[in-house]
Amino acid sequence: MEQDSFIALPGLALDVELPDPEDLGLSDQDFLSKVDLAWQVCERFDLQTEIWRGRILRTVRDREKQQGDSRGQGFLRWLQEQEISKTRAYSLIELANSADTLLSSGALPATAVERFSKRAFVETAQAPPEVQEMVTTAANRGERITYREVKQINDEWTTLQSDILPPIIKEKAADRSLSPRYLAPLVKELEKLPLEQQTSLQAEVAKTPDVDTIKLVTAAARSLSRYLESAPQIQALSQLELDLTQALGEAQRLGQLQSAADLVQQAAQLETTMARLYTTWKRLSYLAEQLYVESGSSTPHLRQLLTGLETLSGELLEIQLGQGDKARMVRIHILPDEG
C-alpha cells in the first residue's frame, strides 16, 4: 500500500499530521480532506484549551471576590499582567460556565466534547435546552458536530416552536418543503415588529408561501424594524406631531418602504455625526487657542502648525473632497453659541 507523505514539523504537545503540499501524486480531494481533518483536530484542541482558560480566569475572579474585592480591581490587574482584555476574559468565563452546565447535566460526557468544533460547542451552549438535547444525543452517538449542523437544528426548532408564523408555513417547515434556514431569519425580524406590522406581513407570506415571498417579506420586516428603531431618535422629528406609523404605512403603500427606512436611518446617523463633529471641533478650537496664547516669535514652526489648522479650528470649517477636476470644497459654518 502506498504511504501518504506528510510534512516533518517541529514536535509539539498537539500531534497533527499535515499532507505534503509538494506531493503532486495526492489528489486535490484527498489533500483537502487531510487538511480538513487536521483543522478539526486543532479546533477540538482549541476548544478544550479555551474551556480550561475560562475556568482559570473564573477561579482568579472568584478568589478576588472572596477577599472582598467587590469591584474586581485585583482581577483586572491580573488580566493586564496576562495581556488579556476584559471582554476576552469574560467571554472565556462564559464558555467555561456553558461547558460546566452541559457536562454537569450528565447529558454530555467529557469524552464527547472532542466531537465538537469550537463554534459548534459555543452555539450548542447558547441554544435552548431542547436543541442542546438533540445535539448532545448526536454527539453521544459518535457523530462529529459542526457549527452548521447545530445552527440548522436550532433554526428548525425555532421555526416549529414559533407562534409568529402562519400555520401553512409551519406545515411546510415540518414536511421540509420550506427550509428553516429561510424561515428562521423571518421569525427573528417579525418578532421585532409591533402587532399591526406583524399581521400585515404574516398575511402576505400565508397568501404566497414560497421561498421568494419569504425572502421579500424578511427584507421588508428588516426595513420596518430599522425605521421603527431610528425614527424616534431623530431630534428633527421630535417637535412635530407626526404619526410615524402612518408615515410608514404610506411609504409601504407606495412601494418605498426600503427608501423610507434608509431615509430615517441616515438622518439618525447624520444627527449623531453632527453632535460628534461639534464636540470634536470645540476640543480642537480650545487646544488651538491654548497653544496660540503660549506660543510666540520663538516658536515659528508651532505658529505655522496653528495657521495651517485654522480651516478646522475656526467657525468656518473647510475640507476638499476628491482630486483634480472632480475636486470639491465642502464648507461647514458653525455658528457661535447664543447667550
C-alpha positions as a printed Julia matrix, in Angstrom:
339×3 Matrix{Float64}:
   0.0    0.0     0.0
   1.32   3.43   -0.96
   2.24   5.55    2.04
   0.89   9.08    2.4
   3.54  11.79    2.58
   3.43  14.29    5.43
   5.41  17.39    6.35
   8.02  16.97    9.08
   7.42  19.77   11.59
   8.99  20.52   14.99
   7.39  18.5    17.79
   4.54  19.99   19.78
   2.26  18.71   22.53
  -0.51  18.59   19.93
   0.22  15.95   17.31
  -1.26  16.9    13.93
  -0.31  15.38   10.59
  -0.36  17.66    7.56
  -0.17  16.46    3.95
   2.89  17.45    1.94
   1.91  20.33   -0.4
   4.62  19.19   -2.85
   3.14  15.72   -3.19
   1.53  16.08   -6.63
   0.57  12.41   -6.57
  -2.04  13.28   -3.94
  -5.35  14.33   -5.49
  -6.84  17.71   -4.57
  -9.8   15.98   -2.95
  -7.58  13.8    -0.75
  -5.31  16.76    0.04
  -8.22  18.95    1.19
  -9.73  16.04    3.13
  -6.5   15.61    5.12
  -6.22  19.37    5.7
  -9.82  19.45    6.91
  -9.12  16.6     9.32
  -6.08  18.44   10.71
  -8.19  21.58   11.13
 -10.81  19.62   13.07
  -8.14  18.31   15.44
  -6.93  21.86   16.08
 -10.48  23.08   16.7
 -11.1   20.34   19.26
  -7.8   21.06   20.99
  -8.52  24.79   20.92
 -11.98  24.26   22.39
 -10.69  22.3    25.37
  -7.91  24.86   25.89
 -10.43  27.73   25.84
 -12.67  25.96   28.36
  -9.78  25.48   30.77
  -8.65  29.08   30.29
 -12.17  30.18   31.18
 -12.08  28.03   34.32
  -8.72  29.51   35.31
 -10.0   33.05   34.82
 -13.14  32.27   36.79
 -11.03  30.89   39.63
  -8.91  34.05   39.81
 -12.01  36.26   39.68
 -13.8   34.28   42.41
 -10.69  34.41   44.61
 -10.76  38.2    44.45
 -14.45  38.18   45.39
 -13.73  36.01   48.44
 -11.13  38.55   49.56
 -13.73  41.31   49.47
 -12.64  42.93   46.2
 -16.18  43.78   45.1
 -15.02  45.99   42.2
 -12.67  43.34   40.86
  -9.62  45.62   40.67
  -7.26  42.79   41.57
  -8.73  40.63   38.84
  -8.36  43.45   36.3
  -4.71  43.93   37.29
  -4.12  40.2    36.82
  -5.69  40.4    33.36
  -3.37  43.28   32.44
  -0.35  41.27   33.54
  -1.5   38.37   31.37
  -2.3   40.76   28.49
  -5.92  39.61   28.34
  -8.72  42.09   27.66
 -11.72  42.2    29.97
 -14.06  41.33   27.09
 -11.96  38.32   26.13
 -11.76  37.17   29.75
 -15.49  37.23   30.35
 -16.23  35.5    27.04
 -13.92  32.67   28.15
 -15.6   32.54   31.57
 -18.98  32.35   29.83
 -17.68  29.48   27.7
 -16.44  27.67   30.81
 -19.8   28.17   32.54
 -21.62  26.82   29.5
 -19.31  23.81   29.35
 -19.82  23.06   33.03
 -23.59  23.32   32.6
 -23.61  20.89   29.69
 -21.25  18.46   31.37
 -22.82  18.61   34.85
 -26.24  17.68   33.46
 -24.84  14.29   32.52
 -26.28  14.53   29.02
 -22.84  15.15   27.55
 -19.87  13.14   28.85
 -16.47  14.85   28.88
 -15.19  12.45   26.23
 -17.83  13.72   23.78
 -16.54  17.31   23.87
 -13.84  16.41   21.35
 -16.55  15.69   18.78
 -17.49  19.39   18.66
 -15.85  22.15   16.7
 -15.32  25.24   18.84
 -18.1   27.25   17.16
 -20.45  24.28   17.34
 -19.9   23.91   21.08
 -20.48  27.61   21.76
 -23.63  27.57   19.62
 -24.88  24.5    21.5
 -24.18  26.07   24.88
 -26.24  29.14   23.89
 -29.12  27.13   22.4
 -32.43  26.27   24.14
 -32.42  23.08   26.28
 -34.41  21.17   23.64
 -31.77  21.91   20.99
 -28.98  21.02   23.41
 -30.62  17.65   23.99
 -30.81  16.88   20.26
 -27.2   17.91   19.67
 -25.76  16.06   22.65
 -27.68  12.93   21.63
 -25.98  13.09   18.23
 -22.59  13.63   19.88
 -23.13  10.64   22.17
 -23.8    8.53   19.08
 -20.28   9.38   17.97
 -21.24  11.91   15.29
 -18.95  14.86   14.58
 -20.79  18.08   15.44
 -20.24  21.12   13.24
 -21.48  24.68   13.64
 -23.62  24.38   10.52
 -25.43  21.32   11.91
 -26.11  22.96   15.27
 -27.4   26.11   13.59
 -29.67  24.05   11.32
 -31.15  22.16   14.29
 -31.59  25.45   16.18
 -33.27  27.08   13.16
 -35.64  24.14   12.73
 -36.63  24.12   16.39
 -37.08  27.92   16.46
 -39.26  27.79   13.36
 -41.5   24.97   14.51
 -41.94  26.41   18.01
 -42.68  29.98   16.93
 -46.27  31.21   17.18
 -45.48  34.11   14.87
 -45.6   32.07   11.64
 -48.89  31.25    9.89
 -49.98  27.59   10.2
 -49.41  26.88    6.5
 -45.79  27.99    6.81
 -45.23  25.79    9.85
 -46.73  22.85    7.97
 -44.35  23.38    5.08
 -41.46  23.64    7.53
 -42.49  20.38    9.17
 -42.61  18.47    5.86
 -39.38  20.27    4.77
 -40.9   21.78    1.64
 -39.7   25.09    3.09
 -36.19  25.16    4.56
 -35.84  26.51    8.13
 -32.79  28.48    7.0
 -35.18  30.85    5.21
 -37.78  30.87    7.97
 -35.51  31.47   10.98
 -34.47  34.99    9.8
 -38.14  35.76    9.11
 -39.12  34.8    12.66
 -36.27  36.88   14.06
 -37.3   40.0    12.13
 -41.05  39.64   12.69
 -40.54  39.39   16.46
 -39.1   42.93   16.46
 -42.25  44.47   14.97
 -45.5   45.75   16.52
 -48.57  43.54   16.11
 -50.05  45.64   13.29
 -46.99  45.27   11.08
 -46.66  41.6    12.01
 -50.22  40.87   10.92
 -49.76  42.5     7.53
 -46.6   40.57    6.73
 -48.0   37.3     8.09
 -50.93  37.6     5.71
 -48.53  38.17    2.82
 -46.5   35.0     3.41
 -49.65  32.97    4.09
 -51.09  34.08    0.76
 -47.97  33.06   -1.2
 -45.98  30.58    0.92
 -42.85  30.22   -1.21
 -39.16  31.0    -0.79
 -39.17  34.17   -2.89
 -42.02  35.68   -0.87
 -40.35  34.74    2.4
 -37.14  36.48    1.32
 -39.04  39.62    0.28
 -41.07  39.71    3.48
 -37.95  39.16    5.6
 -36.28  42.12    3.87
 -39.41  44.22    4.39
 -39.56  43.29    8.07
 -35.91  44.22    8.46
 -36.57  47.62    6.87
 -39.6   48.17    9.1
 -37.55  47.34   12.16
 -34.8   49.79   11.17
 -37.39  52.51   10.54
 -39.14  52.0    13.87
 -35.82  51.95   15.72
 -34.27  55.0    14.07
 -37.2   57.4    13.62
 -37.93  58.11   17.35
 -34.26  59.01   17.88
 -34.27  61.87   15.35
 -34.41  65.28   17.07
 -35.63  66.96   13.87
 -38.86  64.97   14.15
 -39.37  65.36   17.9
 -41.04  68.78   17.56
 -43.61  67.56   15.02
 -46.95  65.98   15.71
 -46.07  63.18   13.33
 -47.58  59.71   13.3
 -44.53  57.66   12.38
 -46.57  54.51   11.88
 -48.93  56.23    9.45
 -45.98  57.67    7.52
 -44.51  54.2     7.38
 -47.78  52.75    6.08
 -47.92  55.37    3.32
 -44.35  54.59    2.24
 -45.2   50.9     2.22
 -48.27  51.55    0.07
 -46.09  53.41   -2.45
 -43.6   50.56   -2.53
 -40.96  52.82   -0.96
 -40.51  51.06    2.36
 -36.79  50.49    1.84
 -36.23  54.15    0.91
 -38.16  55.36    3.97
 -36.16  53.05    6.24
 -32.88  54.22    4.73
 -34.0   57.86    4.99
 -34.63  57.8     8.73
 -31.54  55.68    9.4
 -29.33  58.12    7.51
 -31.0   61.06    9.3
 -30.28  59.49   12.69
 -26.67  58.85   11.68
 -26.3   62.44   10.44
 -27.52  63.89   13.73
 -25.08  61.66   15.62
 -22.27  62.73   13.3
 -23.16  66.41   13.8
 -23.01  66.0    17.58
 -19.62  64.3    17.37
 -18.38  66.94   14.93
 -19.34  69.75   17.29
 -17.69  68.23   20.37
 -14.52  67.43   18.38
 -14.45  70.96   16.94
 -14.86  72.5    20.39
 -11.92  70.49   21.7
  -9.77  71.34   18.69
 -10.58  75.04   18.97
  -9.76  75.08   22.69
  -6.39  73.39   22.17
  -5.51  75.69   19.26
  -6.35  78.78   21.33
  -4.36  77.48   24.29
  -1.27  76.82   22.16
  -1.59  80.2    20.43
  -1.52  82.03   23.77
   1.55  80.09   24.94
   3.47  80.4    21.64
   5.17  83.4    20.06
   8.04  84.51   17.83
  10.32  81.94   19.46
   8.11  79.1    18.18
   7.61  79.86   14.46
   7.01  76.25   13.47
   4.33  75.8    16.11
   2.67  79.01   14.91
   2.8   77.67   11.34
   1.09  74.48   12.52
  -1.69  76.52   14.13
  -2.08  78.65   10.99
  -2.44  75.53    8.87
  -5.21  74.23   11.12
  -7.25  77.43   11.05
  -9.52  75.91    8.38
 -10.58  73.38   11.01
 -10.39  75.3    14.28
 -12.29  78.41   13.15
 -16.03  78.9    12.78
 -15.85  78.08    9.06
 -14.6   74.53    8.5
 -13.22  73.65    5.07
 -12.19  70.35    3.52
 -11.55  69.31   -0.07
 -13.15  66.11   -1.33
 -11.59  64.41   -4.33
  -8.69  65.41   -6.57
  -8.19  67.24   -9.86
 -11.21  68.27  -11.93
 -13.56  66.35   -9.64
 -12.33  68.1    -6.51
 -14.99  69.84   -4.45
 -14.62  72.15   -1.48
 -17.03  71.49    1.39
 -17.6   74.25    3.94
 -19.43  73.93    7.25
 -20.26  77.08    9.2
 -20.55  76.58   12.97
 -22.45  79.5    14.45
 -21.35  80.82   17.88
 -23.42  79.69   20.87
 -26.19  82.12   21.74
 -26.25  83.51   25.24
